[in-house]
């Protein structure tokens, strides 16, 4: 009997070890660890004043662009001890140059750590509100600012909630309402790492308003960037480890109905939407292993992917820019505007490129 128990125990241990080994191989595959990227450049130059990344960028219809810089998260490399900063630039200028935004209000700027951003324009008076994911001391919260031309952000509100436990990105749909992606299934890092290892799609998208906070969509493996269609009817979510963009339709009560996933073949981070064409532009990581295990001699590359006609039966997915990390490391966002393209990164520089 004792011998049988030992045999059964050994069999269980062996089965668990085999499964865990399989999952590690699967995660290695999902991170595109063996992928090498051919170079495909555009006519670009580095943006002035951006030295420590521009993790997210959003551009308004009138050409005003906002950039978040200085992110410190996920044990990623960081080359600055200073707090994060916000910048603004005019894309209609012949040579757009980022200008640091002055932040006023009661926000603690010494621990400001900006991540995903989104802008909302109030049609009643054209007021611009900027929503910024903030991770002070690695916490998870969303800051709402009022933009005052030419270069001031007035802090209005800090939003925290138990359901907003690991916010990565937001898309604003009102003066105080937004959708947010949680990149972890739980606030606890160990539990979240276990769900990722086991391949459970337990992450969600949260809808927040002053009157209601709840999950609007769930069953996602690894949600990252989020954005909205020009007609405000559809929500796009980057399911980064699944190498896909999920498409949802907004329904009554701000529920999101899943429509489909579009394969992109890369680890795509943030999503920007061309106001004029509705095309999706994605800042992507071509090799996740190089990003996580940073080696300056073999740096993580950058990739920009574009999706045309995403709501058709045959969306067109194309690579618009690619670099092996020697020009631009760890791209996260690609924001188009009138023949120009801004490419931001986790911790490196940012590019302004000509598309025409």
N, C-alpha and C positions, 0 to 999 in steps of 0.2 A: 504493500500500500504506500509506504513512504517513498519507495523507488518510483512508483507511478506518479506521485505528487511532484517529485523532482523533474520527471520527464515532461509533465504538463507545464510546470513553471518554466522550464527551459524552452519549451515550444512557444509559450506566450511571449517570453522575452525576445526570442528570435524573430517572431512575427512582428512585434512592435519595432524592433531594430530595423528590419527590412522595410517596414512601412515608412519609418522616419527617414531612412536612407533614400527611399524613393521620393519622399516629399522634398528633401534637400536637393536632389537632382532636378525635380520639377521646378523649384524656386530658382535654381541656377539657370534653367531653360527659360523661365519667365522673365528673368532679369537680362536676357540676351547677352549672357556673359561671354560668349564666343564670337560675338558680332564685331566685325571690322567694317568701318564706313569709308567708302570712297569720297573724296573731296568734291564738293559742288558749290562753288562760291558765287557771290553776287558782287556788284560794285558797292562796297561798304566802307564806312569809316567808324572809328570808335567815337562814342558820345563823350563829350567833355563832362567832367565832374562826376562821372559814374565809375568808381574804382572797386567797389565791394558788392557787385551784383545789382541786378534789377529784377527781382524774382517775379514781379508781376507788373504789367503795364496795361492801362486802359485808355482808349482814345475816344473823345466825344465827337459827335457829328460835326462840330465846328472846328475840329482839329486840335483841341486842347488835350494834351496827353499827361497822364499822371503815372509816376513810377515809384515803386517801393524798393528801398535799398537797405543793405546791411543785415539781412536775415541770418539768424543763428539758430539752427534747428537740426534734429535727426543726427547729431554727431557729424554733420557735414563740415568740411573745412571752412574756416573763417579767418580772414586776414586783417581784421580790424577789431579793436577792443571798444570802439565807440558804439553808442546806441544806433539803432536804425534811423533812417531819415526818409522823407518824402520829397519828391521833386515834381515840377511841372514844366512843360515845354510846349511851344506853339508849332505844330506841324506845318502850318502855312508859311512859316518863315523860311527863306531860302536856305538857311543853315541852322536848323533847329538846335537849340542848346538848353539842356536841363538847368533849371534854377531851383535852388532849395526852397521848399515851402517853410514859412514861419508858422509854428504851431502855437496857438494860444488856448488858454483854458486850464483846467485842473489836471490834465493828464500828466502822469509821471514820465517825463521824457528820458530820464536816466536809464529806464529799463524798456524803452520803446523798441519793439522787435517786430516790424511789419512783415506780413506774409501776403496772402491774396488780397486783391482790392477790387472794388466795383464802384461805379459812379451812377448816380440817379439824378436826372434833371426834372424838376417839378415844372410841369407844363403851365401851371397857374401863373408863375412869375419868373420862370427860367432859372430859379435858384439851383445850384449844383451842390449835391450832397455826396461825400466820399465815404465809403464803407471800407474799413481796413481791418483785416484779421491781425490780431496782436498777440504775441506770446511772451509777455513779461515773466521772467523766471520760468519759462516753458509752460506757462498757463495757457488757457484757450479763451479768448474773448474777442468781441467785435467792437471797434470804435466807430462812431458816426461823427463826421465833421461837416461843417458848412464851409464851402470854398468862397473866399472873398478875394476877388481880383485885386492885384495881379498875382500875389504870391503868399496868401495867408490861408491857413486852415484854422477854423474855430471849433474846438472840441465841444460836442453837444452831449454825448452820452456814451457810456461803456455798457455793453450788454454781455452778461454771463448767464448761463443756464446749464442745468445738469445734462440736458440733451445736446448741448454744444460743447462736448467734452474734448474734441480733438479736431477743431475746425481747420481746414486747409484753405478753402476758398469760399467766396460768397458772390452772389449776384443779387443786386438790389432790385426790388420790384415796387418800392414805395419809399416815402420819406423815412419811415422807421421799420420797413419790412423787407425781408430777403429770404433766399434759399441759401443754405450752407452745406458743404460736404464735410463729413467726418471721415478722416483717413484711417481711423482705427475703430474697431467694433466696440471697444471698451476704453474707459479712461485709464485703466490699469495697463501699463506697458507689457507686463508679463502675459496677461490674458490675451491681449491683442496680438502679441508675437506668436502665441500658441495657435490662435485662429488663423493667422497667416500661414504658419507652418502646416497646419492641417488642411488648408485650402478652403476654409469656410467663407462663403459670401454673406457676411453678417453686417457689413457697413451700410450707412444710410445717408440720405439727404434730408435735412431738417428745414422746415418752414418756420420762420419766426415773424411774429408781429406783436405789438404791445398787448393784444388780446388773446393770442393763441400761439403755442409752441408745440410742434408735433412732427413726427416723421412723415414726409411727403412721398418718399420712395425708399425702398430697402432692397435687400438681396444683392448688394453690390460687393464685389471682391475688394476693390481698392479705389474708391472715388478720390479724385484729385481736383483738377480745375472744373469750373462750372460757368456757363454763360447762357444767354438768351437770344432768341432769333429777333431780327429787326421788327417783326410784327408782334412780338411779345407772346406768341402762341406756343413756342416750343422751348424746352430747356435741354441743354447739352451738358453731359457729364463725362469727363475723362476717366475711364476705368483703367488706370495706368498699368497695373500688372496683367490685365487681360488684353492689353494692346488694342483697345477699342474705345470708341466714343459712343456712349449710350444716348439715345434720343427719346425724349419724353414729351408728351403733350400736356399742357396745363388744363386741368379740369376744374369744375365748380368746387369751391372750398379750398382752392390751392393744392389739390391733390395732383400728383404727377402720374400719368399713365404711360407705362413703358411701351415704346413702339418697336425699336430695333437697336442693334449695335452695328457700328460700321468698323471693320477691321482696319488698323492703320500700320501694323507691323513695327511699332516702336513704342517706347515708354513715354507717352505724351503727357505733359504736365498741365500747363494752362491753356485755355481756349479763348481766342479772340474772334469776333465775328465782324466781317466787313459790313458796315452800315448800308452800303449801296448794293452789293451783290448778294449778301447773305452767306458768302463763302466762309468756312471755318478755317482759321489759321492756328496751328498747334506748335508750341515750343516743346521739343522732345529730347529725351536722353537715349541715344542709340545703343548704349551699353551700360546697364545699371551697375554692374560689378565695378567698373572703372570709377563710377561716381561714388559708390560707398567706400571702396578701398582706394582712396585717392593717392595717386603716385604722380608727382609733377613730371617725371620722365615719360610717363605713359598716361597723359591726362584724359579725363572724360570728354568726349566729343559733343558736338551740337548738331541738331537736326530740326529743320522746319518742314512741316507737312501741311498741305492745303487740301481741303475737301470741298469740291464743287457739287452742287445739286444733291445735297445730302438727303433730301426728302424724296428723291426719285428712286426707281427700282435699281438703278446702277449709278451710285455716287462715284465721282471721279476723284481718286486719291493720288496726289502727286507730291514728290519731294521737291521743295523749292530751294533749299539751302542745306549744305552738309559740310562739317569740318571735323577734323580729327582731334581737336582740342588745342592745336597749336596757334590758332587765331582766336577761337572762342570756346571756353570750357563751360559745360553743363548748362545748356540753354533750357529755359523754362517757359518762355512766352514769345510769341511773334505777333506784332500788332500792325496791321496795314492801314495806310491812309493816303489816298490820292497819289499812288505811284511810289510811295515810300514804305519801308518796312522797318519797324523797330524790333530788335531781337534782344531779349534780356536773359540773364543767367542767375543761378543760385548765389554765386560768390565771386564771379569774375567781372568782366566789363559788360558793356552793352554796345550794340551796333546800330547804325542807321544806314539802311541800304536802299539803293534805287532799283525799282522793279521795272521801270520803263527802259 
